[in-house]
Amino acid sequence: MAADTPVRWSDPEEQQLEEQVARTEAEWVEAEVAVETLRVELDNFALVHHQRLGPMYVRLDELDALIAEATAARSGDPEDIRRAFEARSVLEPMPDLEAFFAEPGESGSDPAADAADTGRQREAGEPLPPVIPQEPQRIRPDREAQRLYRDLARRAHPDLAQDPAEQQLRGVFIARVNAAYARGDVLELAALSEEWAGETGDSGAPAGGTPERIAWLRQRLEWLSARLARVAATRAELADSPMGQLLMLLPDDPDALLTILAEQLLESVAGRQAELDRLLAGLGG
């Protein structure tokens, strides 16, 4: 062997560790994607749930208060009167469900007049009405958005790099990816995929075939195992949240779940209204 020929480190353990790290890394990325998808679904589900079903919950509370008041008027019982007072004290005015479910343009509002009113409020220093977040078109990003997001996470996740500067660059980029994914914006995700196509970066890992590589692979495997445990805990926490438990009633089709909930609420509203009508009829008699 020539004196200037480099000696390459060779160890069967390295190959085994390389395979373990590759498998665990792929499992971790999939778990991260699954958790981020669940987080996006929960955020979107909570927003749509509030905007679509919130008025019906308020209507139910209002009907409950009216029923309690009618019951108290009929019985005169002090306990019924107390319950009626408590039910009424926590309520806001009953919303107009027909106006809420009207198609855009059917509410009778004038966009030009609304803009003028906003301008007058700003000039007078009056507080502006709260901005209502735009309802997402879909609770769960579609399959193409999921595919693009998964591919970008595999290539650009900050924790796939070791160099701090590279991690920071990737962190800024993946934040843009997460925002596009939350919107379900397939075109933006495709553009980000093209943008990252030329990026390689420095992983900061020791070169293969060196003694340092085995030590790094062991540390990497330990780190990945810890991250997998953390991701699993995060997913369990999200799924166990109040909105998560509701979403888990129909996890495969969160959009359809809202339709089912709306139908159930409308039935409850109709039932409460019928009960109130009976009580009022009895009072009238």
Backbone as CSV, one residue per row, in Angstrom:
resi,resn,N_x,N_y,N_z,CA_x,CA_y,CA_z,C_x,C_y,C_z
1,MET,0.858,-1.190,0.000,0.000,0.000,0.000,0.889,1.233,0.000
2,ALA,0.594,2.180,-0.850,1.395,3.395,-0.940,1.237,4.199,0.334
3,ALA,2.287,4.974,0.655,2.275,5.739,1.901,1.213,6.816,1.902
4,ASP,0.880,7.367,0.706,-0.083,8.466,0.658,-1.519,7.993,0.422
5,THR,-1.739,6.669,0.426,-3.090,6.162,0.234,-3.863,6.269,1.548
6,PRO,-4.998,6.986,1.558,-5.739,7.149,2.812,-6.309,5.821,3.294
7,VAL,-6.289,5.635,4.595,-6.840,4.419,5.198,-8.317,4.659,5.491
8,ARG,-9.187,3.877,4.922,-10.632,4.040,5.112,-11.093,3.153,6.246
9,TRP,-11.825,3.800,7.183,-12.380,3.060,8.311,-13.477,2.123,7.818
10,SER,-13.435,0.902,8.269,-14.447,-0.073,7.833,-14.923,-0.851,9.044
11,ASP,-16.238,-0.864,9.272,-16.791,-1.556,10.427,-18.216,-1.973,10.084
12,PRO,-18.552,-3.261,10.238,-19.920,-3.708,9.948,-20.963,-2.969,10.788
13,GLU,-20.566,-2.522,11.976,-21.510,-1.800,12.835,-21.986,-0.510,12.178
14,GLU,-21.085,0.105,11.404,-21.470,1.362,10.759,-22.627,1.157,9.788
15,GLN,-22.534,0.111,8.977,-23.596,-0.152,8.009,-24.926,-0.429,8.705
16,GLN,-24.858,-1.192,9.788,-26.063,-1.503,10.538,-26.676,-0.232,11.130
17,LEU,-25.815,0.625,11.677,-26.298,1.878,12.254,-26.866,2.803,11.183
18,GLU,-26.208,2.826,10.027,-26.707,3.661,8.924,-28.139,3.258,8.559
19,GLU,-28.385,1.949,8.479,-29.714,1.459,8.119,-30.732,1.781,9.208
20,GLN,-30.326,1.610,10.473,-31.228,1.921,11.585,-31.591,3.406,11.607
21,VAL,-30.595,4.243,11.412,-30.825,5.684,11.426,-31.747,6.080,10.273
22,ALA,-31.505,5.511,9.086,-32.332,5.842,7.925,-33.785,5.444,8.170
23,ARG,-34.013,4.252,8.721,-35.384,3.801,8.995,-36.048,4.676,10.059
24,THR,-35.317,4.955,11.131,-35.888,5.742,12.228,-36.131,7.178,11.784
25,GLU,-35.228,7.698,10.955,-35.402,9.058,10.457,-36.658,9.160,9.594
26,ALA,-36.874,8.167,8.736,-38.076,8.167,7.895,-39.332,8.050,8.756
27,GLU,-39.285,7.216,9.794,-40.420,7.064,10.703,-40.704,8.375,11.435
28,TRP,-39.629,9.047,11.851,-39.783,10.312,12.566,-40.406,11.383,11.673
29,VAL,-39.922,11.487,10.424,-40.472,12.484,9.506,-41.955,12.224,9.268
30,GLU,-42.334,10.954,9.084,-43.742,10.622,8.887,-44.564,11.006,10.115
31,ALA,-44.004,10.757,11.299,-44.711,11.108,12.528,-44.870,12.615,12.648
32,GLU,-43.821,13.368,12.278,-43.889,14.831,12.318,-44.963,15.340,11.352
33,VAL,-45.012,14.771,10.167,-46.014,15.168,9.173,-47.412,14.864,9.697
34,ALA,-47.582,13.691,10.314,-48.894,13.313,10.837,-49.345,14.271,11.940
35,VAL,-48.422,14.661,12.813,-48.769,15.575,13.898,-49.100,16.960,13.349
36,GLU,-48.309,17.429,12.384,-48.584,18.741,11.810,-49.922,18.736,11.070
37,THR,-50.220,17.623,10.394,-51.513,17.504,9.722,-52.653,17.548,10.736
38,LEU,-52.486,16.845,11.856,-53.514,16.867,12.892,-53.655,18.267,13.477
39,ARG,-52.528,18.950,13.669,-52.584,20.307,14.213,-53.338,21.248,13.261
40,VAL,-53.041,21.126,11.960,-53.735,21.933,10.960,-55.228,21.609,10.963
41,GLU,-55.569,20.324,10.995,-56.969,19.923,11.011,-57.688,20.489,12.233
42,LEU,-57.045,20.426,13.396,-57.679,20.924,14.616,-57.895,22.430,14.546
43,ASP,-56.879,23.158,14.064,-57.016,24.613,13.943,-58.146,24.963,12.971
44,ASN,-58.146,24.318,11.811,-59.187,24.589,10.808,-60.563,24.138,11.302
45,PHE,-60.589,22.974,11.956,-61.861,22.449,12.459,-62.440,23.383,13.521
46,ALA,-61.566,23.879,14.412,-62.036,24.786,15.461,-62.595,26.071,14.854
47,LEU,-61.912,26.594,13.832,-62.363,27.828,13.186,-63.715,27.621,12.498
48,VAL,-63.812,26.568,11.702,-65.060,26.314,10.971,-66.180,25.960,11.949
49,HIS,-65.852,25.183,12.962,-66.838,24.812,13.979,-67.419,26.059,14.632
50,HIS,-66.551,27.006,14.982,-67.010,28.236,15.627,-67.852,29.087,14.673
51,GLN,-67.391,29.217,13.447,-68.087,30.103,12.513,-69.408,29.513,12.039
52,ARG,-69.438,28.212,11.800,-70.660,27.602,11.266,-71.653,27.210,12.364
53,LEU,-71.139,26.652,13.454,-72.027,26.082,14.459,-72.212,26.966,15.679
54,GLY,-71.316,27.945,15.863,-71.419,28.811,17.030,-72.787,29.444,17.197
55,PRO,-73.373,30.027,16.139,-74.699,30.632,16.281,-75.778,29.639,16.701
56,MET,-75.643,28.374,16.291,-76.646,27.392,16.690,-76.521,27.047,18.163
57,TYR,-75.288,27.001,18.672,-75.102,26.779,20.110,-75.702,27.947,20.899
58,VAL,-75.503,29.180,20.399,-76.082,30.347,21.062,-77.604,30.268,21.029
59,ARG,-78.153,29.841,19.896,-79.614,29.711,19.779,-80.139,28.687,20.789
60,LEU,-79.426,27.577,20.956,-79.841,26.569,21.929,-79.824,27.142,23.337
61,ASP,-78.761,27.886,23.667,-78.683,28.487,24.999,-79.834,29.474,25.221
62,GLU,-80.150,30.253,24.177,-81.242,31.220,24.282,-82.581,30.511,24.483
63,LEU,-82.797,29.436,23.738,-84.042,28.684,23.892,-84.126,28.051,25.281
64,ASP,-82.993,27.557,25.786,-82.985,27.002,27.137,-83.384,28.061,28.162
65,ALA,-82.880,29.300,27.964,-83.232,30.387,28.877,-84.720,30.716,28.779
66,LEU,-85.248,30.755,27.556,-86.674,31.040,27.376,-87.541,29.943,27.988
67,ILE,-87.101,28.695,27.838,-87.843,27.580,28.438,-87.808,27.689,29.963
68,ALA,-86.641,28.023,30.512,-86.530,28.180,31.964,-87.423,29.315,32.457
69,GLU,-87.477,30.413,31.686,-88.316,31.545,32.080,-89.799,31.189,32.013
70,ALA,-90.182,30.459,30.974,-91.583,30.047,30.844,-91.959,29.077,31.953
71,THR,-91.027,28.183,32.294,-91.274,27.236,33.384,-91.441,27.970,34.710
72,ALA,-90.571,28.972,34.943,-90.655,29.740,36.182,-91.954,30.533,36.247
73,ALA,-92.365,31.112,35.123,-93.618,31.872,35.098,-94.806,30.973,35.364
74,ARG,-94.692,29.733,34.926,-95.811,28.796,35.104,-95.876,28.254,36.524
75,SER,-94.701,27.983,37.115,-94.699,27.354,38.441,-94.618,28.353,39.583
76,GLY,-93.912,29.473,39.355,-93.698,30.430,40.429,-92.741,29.936,41.486
77,ASP,-92.123,28.791,41.265,-91.194,28.211,42.235,-89.917,29.046,42.297
78,PRO,-89.450,29.406,43.496,-88.224,30.218,43.611,-87.005,29.568,42.952
79,GLU,-86.912,28.239,43.030,-85.775,27.566,42.410,-85.845,27.673,40.891
80,ASP,-87.043,27.564,40.318,-87.213,27.749,38.874,-86.869,29.180,38.478
81,ILE,-87.254,30.137,39.307,-86.940,31.540,39.017,-85.435,31.774,39.062
82,ARG,-84.759,31.157,40.040,-83.305,31.304,40.126,-82.619,30.729,38.892
83,ARG,-83.057,29.539,38.470,-82.453,28.916,37.281,-82.703,29.755,36.035
84,ALA,-83.868,30.337,35.929,-84.181,31.184,34.773,-83.295,32.425,34.756
85,PHE,-83.092,33.022,35.928,-82.239,34.204,36.013,-80.805,33.864,35.629
86,GLU,-80.289,32.752,36.111,-78.915,32.342,35.788,-78.772,32.065,34.291
87,ALA,-79.764,31.411,33.709,-79.699,31.094,32.279,-79.694,32.358,31.437
88,ARG,-80.482,33.351,31.841,-80.564,34.589,31.078,-79.327,35.457,31.251
89,SER,-78.718,35.418,32.442,-77.635,36.360,32.762,-76.367,36.121,31.951
90,VAL,-76.214,34.924,31.392,-74.976,34.618,30.663,-75.151,34.712,29.151
91,LEU,-76.306,35.163,28.678,-76.592,35.115,27.248,-76.405,36.456,26.564
92,GLU,-76.122,36.357,25.277,-76.139,37.500,24.382,-77.415,37.403,23.543
93,PRO,-77.770,38.455,22.780,-78.973,38.376,21.943,-78.926,37.194,20.992
94,MET,-80.069,36.591,20.753,-80.169,35.414,19.895,-79.841,35.766,18.448
95,PRO,-78.932,35.027,17.805,-78.551,35.355,16.428,-79.620,34.967,15.424
96,ASP,-79.550,35.604,14.279,-80.450,35.293,13.170,-79.788,34.232,12.308
97,LEU,-80.232,32.983,12.442,-79.589,31.897,11.714,-79.786,32.033,10.212
98,GLU,-80.928,32.569,9.785,-81.168,32.711,8.349,-80.157,33.674,7.741
99,ALA,-79.867,34.758,8.458,-78.869,35.707,7.947,-77.488,35.088,7.956
100,PHE,-77.225,34.264,8.979,-75.900,33.654,9.081,-75.627,32.694,7.933
101,PHE,-76.653,31.933,7.534,-76.471,30.947,6.479,-76.793,31.485,5.094
102,ALA,-77.058,32.806,4.983,-77.351,33.393,3.675,-76.133,33.310,2.773
103,GLU,-76.380,33.171,1.488,-75.304,33.165,0.514,-74.662,34.540,0.452
104,PRO,-73.374,34.617,0.072,-72.720,35.917,-0.055,-73.531,36.840,-0.959
105,GLY,-73.744,38.069,-0.498,-74.500,39.029,-1.280,-75.967,39.061,-0.939
106,GLU,-76.460,38.082,-0.123,-77.867,38.032,0.220,-78.188,38.764,1.518
107,SER,-77.182,39.186,2.245,-77.429,39.794,3.540,-77.920,41.219,3.423
108,GLY,-77.793,41.817,2.240,-78.259,43.175,2.046,-77.225,44.220,2.387
109,SER,-76.015,43.808,2.793,-74.991,44.789,3.136,-74.405,45.396,1.876
110,ASP,-73.961,46.636,2.011,-73.369,47.362,0.890,-71.867,47.470,1.148
111,PRO,-71.020,46.773,0.359,-69.585,46.825,0.610,-69.039,48.242,0.618
112,ALA,-69.541,49.108,-0.287,-69.045,50.490,-0.319,-69.412,51.221,0.971
113,ALA,-70.652,51.007,1.433,-71.081,51.650,2.676,-70.292,51.112,3.857
114,ASP,-70.020,49.787,3.842,-69.227,49.213,4.925,-67.840,49.823,4.965
115,ALA,-67.228,49.988,3.804,-65.897,50.581,3.738,-65.921,52.022,4.228
116,ALA,-66.979,52.775,3.862,-67.097,54.157,4.312,-67.249,54.224,5.830
117,ASP,-68.055,53.315,6.381,-68.231,53.278,7.828,-66.915,52.983,8.531
118,THR,-66.138,52.051,7.966,-64.841,51.735,8.551,-63.931,52.945,8.534
119,GLY,-63.946,53.686,7.428,-63.127,54.896,7.340,-63.522,55.927,8.378
120,ARG,-64.828,56.114,8.571,-65.303,57.079,9.575,-64.905,56.633,10.980
121,GLN,-64.986,55.324,11.239,-64.594,54.818,12.554,-63.116,55.063,12.817
122,ARG,-62.285,54.849,11.776,-60.851,55.056,11.945,-60.546,56.523,12.209
123,GLU,-61.216,57.436,11.450,-60.975,58.865,11.637,-61.446,59.332,13.013
124,ALA,-62.518,58.759,13.513,-63.049,59.172,14.813,-62.336,58.484,15.971
125,GLY,-61.405,57.610,15.661,-60.694,56.905,16.713,-61.513,55.827,17.389
126,GLU,-62.612,55.426,16.759,-63.450,54.385,17.338,-62.835,53.014,17.077
127,PRO,-63.068,52.073,17.977,-62.533,50.721,17.750,-63.187,50.075,16.530
128,LEU,-62.361,49.460,15.719,-62.880,48.799,14.519,-63.438,47.436,14.886
129,PRO,-64.388,46.935,14.107,-64.930,45.606,14.391,-63.847,44.554,14.235
130,PRO,-63.937,43.459,14.998,-62.904,42.428,14.904,-62.864,41.799,13.517
131,VAL,-61.657,41.435,13.090,-61.488,40.771,11.800,-61.750,39.284,11.993
132,ILE,-62.715,38.745,11.260,-63.046,37.326,11.368,-62.169,36.545,10.389
133,PRO,-61.399,35.565,10.886,-60.536,34.800,9.979,-61.343,34.117,8.886
134,GLN,-60.766,34.087,7.691,-61.467,33.460,6.579,-61.548,31.961,6.786
135,GLU,-62.726,31.425,6.582,-62.937,29.999,6.780,-62.181,29.204,5.713
136,PRO,-61.414,28.187,6.110,-60.704,27.381,5.108,-61.675,26.614,4.231
137,GLN,-61.289,26.395,2.988,-62.158,25.648,2.079,-62.291,24.192,2.511
138,ARG,-61.208,23.648,3.065,-61.217,22.268,3.534,-60.573,22.227,4.910
139,ILE,-61.097,21.383,5.780,-60.477,21.212,7.092,-59.157,20.466,6.947
140,ARG,-59.179,19.408,6.164,-57.965,18.620,5.944,-57.398,18.955,4.574
141,PRO,-56.106,19.348,4.496,-55.504,19.590,3.178,-55.660,18.355,2.292
142,ASP,-55.855,18.574,0.986,-56.110,17.437,0.111,-54.841,16.603,-0.089
143,ARG,-54.985,15.501,-0.819,-53.886,14.537,-0.931,-52.650,15.127,-1.603
144,GLU,-52.865,15.991,-2.594,-51.714,16.586,-3.275,-50.953,17.504,-2.326
145,ALA,-51.690,18.265,-1.513,-51.032,19.123,-0.523,-50.268,18.267,0.481
146,GLN,-50.851,17.159,0.898,-50.174,16.271,1.841,-48.916,15.673,1.226
147,ARG,-49.006,15.295,-0.051,-47.828,14.709,-0.718,-46.690,15.715,-0.802
148,LEU,-47.018,16.929,-1.214,-45.994,17.959,-1.333,-45.401,18.308,0.026
149,TYR,-46.253,18.386,1.035,-45.764,18.721,2.367,-44.842,17.629,2.900
150,ARG,-45.238,16.377,2.709,-44.415,15.264,3.174,-43.045,15.287,2.491
151,ASP,-43.035,15.541,1.193,-41.772,15.581,0.445,-40.878,16.718,0.941
152,LEU,-41.481,17.889,1.190,-40.695,19.024,1.672,-40.168,18.769,3.080
153,ALA,-40.973,18.139,3.925,-40.521,17.833,5.284,-39.341,16.873,5.258
154,ARG,-39.385,15.899,4.355,-38.280,14.946,4.240,-36.982,15.612,3.797
155,ARG,-37.111,16.632,2.961,-35.909,17.269,2.408,-35.432,18.475,3.201
156,ALA,-36.377,19.218,3.813,-36.012,20.536,4.336,-36.193,20.692,5.842
157,HIS,-36.578,19.648,6.554,-36.795,19.801,7.996,-35.508,20.291,8.672
158,PRO,-35.625,21.288,9.554,-34.418,21.842,10.199,-33.595,20.808,10.941
159,ASP,-34.233,19.828,11.557,-33.499,18.856,12.357,-32.771,17.818,11.519
160,LEU,-32.897,17.903,10.209,-32.108,17.029,9.340,-30.698,17.582,9.145
161,ALA,-30.462,18.798,9.591,-29.134,19.417,9.500,-28.530,19.529,10.896
162,GLN,-27.225,19.605,10.959,-26.521,19.743,12.223,-25.927,21.141,12.391
163,ASP,-25.581,21.759,11.291,-24.979,23.095,11.336,-26.025,24.126,11.766
164,PRO,-25.738,24.965,12.794,-26.726,25.936,13.281,-27.221,26.900,12.203
165,ALA,-26.318,27.364,11.349,-26.734,28.289,10.292,-27.672,27.603,9.310
166,GLU,-27.374,26.360,8.985,-28.237,25.602,8.077,-29.599,25.319,8.728
167,GLN,-29.580,25.025,10.028,-30.839,24.801,10.732,-31.713,26.052,10.724
168,GLN,-31.085,27.209,10.908,-31.844,28.461,10.899,-32.457,28.714,9.529
169,LEU,-31.662,28.495,8.478,-32.172,28.685,7.119,-33.370,27.762,6.859
170,ARG,-33.213,26.510,7.264,-34.282,25.543,7.061,-35.514,25.899,7.904
171,GLY,-35.284,26.415,9.120,-36.401,26.780,9.986,-37.260,27.866,9.374
172,VAL,-36.623,28.871,8.777,-37.363,29.946,8.112,-38.147,29.391,6.936
173,PHE,-37.504,28.510,6.185,-38.168,27.940,5.009,-39.342,27.056,5.412
174,ILE,-39.135,26.199,6.416,-40.197,25.259,6.766,-41.379,25.982,7.396
175,ALA,-41.138,27.166,7.981,-42.257,27.967,8.497,-43.159,28.405,7.348
176,ARG,-42.563,28.756,6.217,-43.349,29.115,5.043,-44.115,27.891,4.523
177,VAL,-43.471,26.734,4.579,-44.116,25.495,4.141,-45.327,25.191,5.036
178,ASN,-45.137,25.320,6.349,-46.228,25.044,7.280,-47.412,25.977,7.047
179,ALA,-47.115,27.263,6.784,-48.188,28.234,6.546,-48.971,27.881,5.285
180,ALA,-48.256,27.504,4.222,-48.930,27.123,2.982,-49.754,25.852,3.178
181,TYR,-49.225,24.934,3.951,-49.936,23.674,4.206,-51.204,23.923,5.021
182,ALA,-51.115,24.838,5.997,-52.290,25.160,6.810,-53.415,25.713,5.944
183,ARG,-53.039,26.450,4.887,-54.055,26.986,3.970,-54.491,25.957,2.932
184,GLY,-53.761,24.853,2.838,-54.042,23.879,1.791,-53.691,24.401,0.418
185,ASP,-52.691,25.299,0.355,-52.335,25.977,-0.890,-51.372,25.105,-1.698
186,VAL,-51.934,24.321,-2.610,-51.122,23.386,-3.400,-50.143,24.137,-4.302
187,LEU,-50.588,25.233,-4.911,-49.716,25.986,-5.813,-48.508,26.548,-5.068
188,GLU,-48.728,27.061,-3.874,-47.622,27.603,-3.090,-46.673,26.500,-2.647
189,LEU,-47.208,25.353,-2.261,-46.362,24.228,-1.872,-45.521,23.743,-3.051
190,ALA,-46.120,23.713,-4.243,-45.369,23.309,-5.430,-44.253,24.301,-5.724
191,ALA,-44.540,25.603,-5.555,-43.515,26.624,-5.780,-42.397,26.491,-4.758
192,LEU,-42.730,26.196,-3.509,-41.715,26.016,-2.474,-40.871,24.774,-2.756
193,SER,-41.500,23.745,-3.306,-40.755,22.540,-3.659,-39.727,22.839,-4.738
194,GLU,-40.131,23.643,-5.717,-39.192,24.050,-6.763,-38.076,24.913,-6.176
195,GLU,-38.446,25.789,-5.268,-37.459,26.684,-4.649,-36.397,25.893,-3.897
196,TRP,-36.800,24.816,-3.234,-35.853,24.045,-2.436,-35.081,23.028,-3.268
197,ALA,-35.482,22.853,-4.512,-34.875,21.806,-5.339,-33.371,21.963,-5.452
198,GLY,-32.908,23.199,-5.507,-31.474,23.413,-5.666,-30.709,23.511,-4.373
199,GLU,-31.405,23.421,-3.238,-30.749,23.546,-1.942,-30.287,22.182,-1.459
200,THR,-29.062,22.113,-1.039,-28.541,20.875,-0.463,-28.090,21.109,0.973
201,GLY,-27.263,22.119,1.173,-26.833,22.450,2.527,-25.812,21.466,3.061
202,ASP,-25.255,21.816,4.196,-24.260,20.976,4.840,-24.894,20.342,6.063
203,SER,-24.977,19.025,6.093,-25.619,18.351,7.209,-24.815,18.482,8.490
204,GLY,-23.520,18.721,8.366,-22.674,18.836,9.541,-22.287,17.493,10.135
205,ALA,-22.668,16.397,9.495,-22.354,15.067,10.008,-20.977,14.634,9.539
206,PRO,-20.279,13.829,10.348,-18.966,13.316,9.927,-19.089,12.460,8.669
207,ALA,-18.048,12.436,7.906,-18.053,11.647,6.673,-18.118,10.160,6.986
208,GLY,-18.720,9.405,6.053,-18.789,7.965,6.224,-17.405,7.328,6.159
209,GLY,-17.267,6.176,6.825,-15.996,5.475,6.811,-14.966,6.046,7.764
210,THR,-15.413,6.840,8.731,-14.493,7.400,9.722,-14.941,6.969,11.116
211,PRO,-14.020,6.916,12.081,-14.419,6.526,13.445,-15.475,7.462,14.022
212,GLU,-15.391,8.747,13.664,-16.352,9.704,14.202,-17.786,9.430,13.721
213,ARG,-17.889,8.792,12.555,-19.215,8.536,11.988,-20.043,7.610,12.878
214,ILE,-19.415,6.558,13.416,-20.147,5.612,14.250,-20.663,6.301,15.507
215,ALA,-19.850,7.118,16.132,-20.280,7.833,17.330,-21.448,8.766,17.003
216,TRP,-21.347,9.414,15.855,-22.422,10.320,15.438,-23.711,9.552,15.167
217,LEU,-23.611,8.394,14.515,-24.789,7.590,14.210,-25.479,7.120,15.495
218,ARG,-24.681,6.737,16.500,-25.267,6.321,17.771,-26.027,7.477,18.424
219,GLN,-25.410,8.646,18.417,-26.064,9.822,18.998,-27.330,10.184,18.219
220,ARG,-27.234,10.082,16.894,-28.380,10.409,16.051,-29.543,9.457,16.326
221,LEU,-29.250,8.176,16.468,-30.291,7.187,16.730,-30.952,7.450,18.083
222,GLU,-30.152,7.805,19.073,-30.698,8.117,20.397,-31.585,9.362,20.324
223,TRP,-31.123,10.372,19.582,-31.897,11.609,19.443,-33.211,11.346,18.724
224,LEU,-33.167,10.553,17.646,-34.376,10.254,16.889,-35.390,9.488,17.731
225,SER,-34.920,8.561,18.545,-35.816,7.799,19.411,-36.508,8.721,20.406
226,ALA,-35.749,9.679,20.948,-36.339,10.634,21.878,-37.355,11.516,21.171
227,ARG,-37.043,11.948,19.952,-37.981,12.790,19.202,-39.260,12.037,18.861
228,LEU,-39.130,10.759,18.521,-40.322,9.957,18.225,-41.237,9.883,19.444
229,ALA,-40.641,9.723,20.622,-41.439,9.676,21.843,-42.136,11.013,22.084
230,ARG,-41.435,12.118,21.827,-42.022,13.442,22.016,-43.158,13.689,21.025
231,VAL,-42.959,13.265,19.779,-44.004,13.444,18.764,-45.238,12.640,19.135
232,ALA,-45.027,11.418,19.629,-46.166,10.588,20.038,-46.927,11.243,21.191
233,ALA,-46.185,11.843,22.130,-46.831,12.518,23.258,-47.611,13.740,22.779
234,THR,-47.037,14.474,21.812,-47.722,15.650,21.271,-49.003,15.251,20.567
235,ARG,-48.941,14.173,19.793,-50.143,13.718,19.094,-51.234,13.304,20.078
236,ALA,-50.830,12.593,21.139,-51.806,12.177,22.147,-52.435,13.390,22.822
237,GLU,-51.634,14.416,23.084,-52.148,15.630,23.715,-53.148,16.337,22.799
238,LEU,-52.822,16.414,21.515,-53.739,17.045,20.565,-55.042,16.258,20.445
239,ALA,-54.918,14.947,20.353,-56.114,14.105,20.190,-56.993,14.127,21.435
240,ASP,-56.381,14.344,22.615,-57.143,14.339,23.856,-57.732,15.704,24.201
241,SER,-57.420,16.732,23.423,-57.997,18.051,23.675,-59.492,18.004,23.375
242,PRO,-60.278,18.952,23.910,-61.727,18.927,23.642,-62.064,18.905,22.154
243,MET,-61.387,19.748,21.365,-61.658,19.759,19.932,-61.131,18.490,19.278
244,GLY,-60.027,17.955,19.801,-59.478,16.714,19.267,-60.418,15.547,19.485
245,GLN,-61.016,15.465,20.684,-61.960,14.389,20.959,-63.174,14.489,20.039
246,LEU,-63.591,15.712,19.756,-64.714,15.891,18.837,-64.328,15.452,17.430
247,LEU,-63.133,15.844,17.001,-62.669,15.473,15.659,-62.520,13.964,15.523
248,MET,-62.128,13.279,16.604,-61.922,11.831,16.555,-63.224,11.054,16.371
249,LEU,-64.376,11.746,16.475,-65.644,11.062,16.215,-65.734,10.598,14.771
250,LEU,-65.094,11.344,13.865,-65.065,10.958,12.451,-63.734,11.428,11.868
251,PRO,-62.635,10.808,12.281,-61.315,11.303,11.893,-61.006,11.199,10.408
252,ASP,-61.668,10.284,9.705,-61.357,10.107,8.290,-62.016,11.147,7.389
253,ASP,-63.016,11.852,7.903,-63.716,12.845,7.076,-64.184,14.002,7.961
254,PRO,-63.249,14.866,8.378,-63.622,15.961,9.287,-64.614,16.939,8.674
255,ASP,-64.577,17.111,7.348,-65.541,18.009,6.709,-66.963,17.475,6.857
256,ALA,-67.131,16.161,6.686,-68.457,15.560,6.820,-68.937,15.613,8.267
257,LEU,-68.016,15.558,9.214,-68.397,15.599,10.627,-69.149,16.884,10.954
258,LEU,-68.701,18.007,10.388,-69.385,19.274,10.646,-70.823,19.250,10.134
259,THR,-71.036,18.620,8.993,-72.392,18.517,8.446,-73.282,17.710,9.389
260,ILE,-72.741,16.619,9.916,-73.510,15.783,10.844,-73.825,16.571,12.113
261,LEU,-72.831,17.283,12.647,-73.047,18.065,13.863,-74.095,19.159,13.629
262,ALA,-74.028,19.800,12.447,-74.995,20.852,12.136,-76.412,20.283,12.097
263,GLU,-76.571,19.114,11.487,-77.887,18.487,11.422,-78.397,18.147,12.814
264,GLN,-77.514,17.645,13.678,-77.920,17.315,15.043,-78.332,18.563,15.819
265,LEU,-77.581,19.650,15.624,-77.903,20.891,16.323,-79.236,21.461,15.846
266,LEU,-79.472,21.392,14.537,-80.744,21.882,14.010,-81.922,21.081,14.573
267,GLU,-81.740,19.767,14.727,-82.785,18.948,15.340,-83.009,19.364,16.790
268,SER,-81.907,19.647,17.508,-82.040,20.079,18.894,-82.746,21.423,18.982
269,VAL,-82.410,22.338,18.067,-83.073,23.644,18.046,-84.570,23.462,17.808
270,ALA,-84.932,22.608,16.862,-86.348,22.377,16.571,-87.064,21.774,17.770
271,GLY,-86.396,20.848,18.461,-87.003,20.233,19.641,-87.204,21.233,20.768
272,ARG,-86.190,22.088,21.005,-86.313,23.107,22.061,-87.419,24.108,21.703
273,GLN,-87.474,24.480,20.416,-88.496,25.436,20.000,-89.894,24.857,20.206
274,ALA,-90.076,23.574,19.896,-91.383,22.929,20.091,-91.743,22.895,21.573
275,GLU,-90.747,22.606,22.417,-90.990,22.587,23.866,-91.386,23.968,24.363
276,LEU,-90.690,24.998,23.872,-91.027,26.366,24.271,-92.437,26.736,23.820
277,ASP,-92.780,26.362,22.602,-94.121,26.679,22.084,-95.201,26.042,22.950
278,ARG,-94.970,24.793,23.405,-95.945,24.124,24.261,-96.107,24.865,25.597
279,LEU,-94.958,25.286,26.172,-95.009,26.000,27.445,-95.742,27.329,27.301
280,LEU,-95.452,28.052,26.219,-96.087,29.356,26.001,-97.581,29.197,25.748
281,ALA,-97.942,28.128,25.035,-99.353,27.865,24.791,-100.083,27.604,26.108
282,GLY,-99.397,26.870,27.023,-99.993,26.596,28.321,-100.159,27.853,29.149
283,LEU,-99.182,28.756,29.055,-99.289,30.028,29.783,-100.431,30.870,29.235
284,GLY,-100.584,30.837,27.902,-101.634,31.616,27.280,-103.019,31.127,27.659
285,GLY,-103.102,29.784,27.912,-104.402,29.251,28.262,-104.773,29.602,29.687
